[in-house]
């Protein structure tokens, strides 16, 4: 059986150019999966947001510093949202004939991330990291959950609409 792609979804970069707590949580979870699956490719996704450098480049630097071989890393610096990441990861899974994707993101974000990939025809495994009140604080926890309510059906419909194009290779 072929390997799964480890997909680490981006999160904000701080004003100082370092990983935010959310990005660091996701990097650490992705690293744990990379250690557990030493031959799996690791897809680091996230462009430049409000502050640089790109989320993907920070992920790559951190993972290499933690011992992940650079040859395993695929930096997706073009994707700037969850849907774009899902499309890019789905294309890679199809092109490389991989079994599916392990989705490494915060727990509140995992349902939408996985829905997008599944709608694009990619089998997923939950690789999420807990992101509750303790990890995020009450204001961020509430804001992120409220964001996901409309985003889940919105991105789900868009992903289904794009599935045909993806299958056709566009």
Secondary structure as UniProt FT lines:
FT   STRAND          4..9
FT   TURN            15..16
FT   HELIX           21..36
FT   TURN            38..39
FT   STRAND          42..45
FT   HELIX           55..65
FT   TURN            66..67
FT   HELIX           70..72
FT   STRAND          73..76
FT   HELIX           82..96
FT   STRAND          100..104
FT   HELIX           107..119
FT   TURN            120..121
FT   STRAND          124..126
FT   HELIX           133..136
FT   HELIX           138..167
FT   TURN            168..169
//
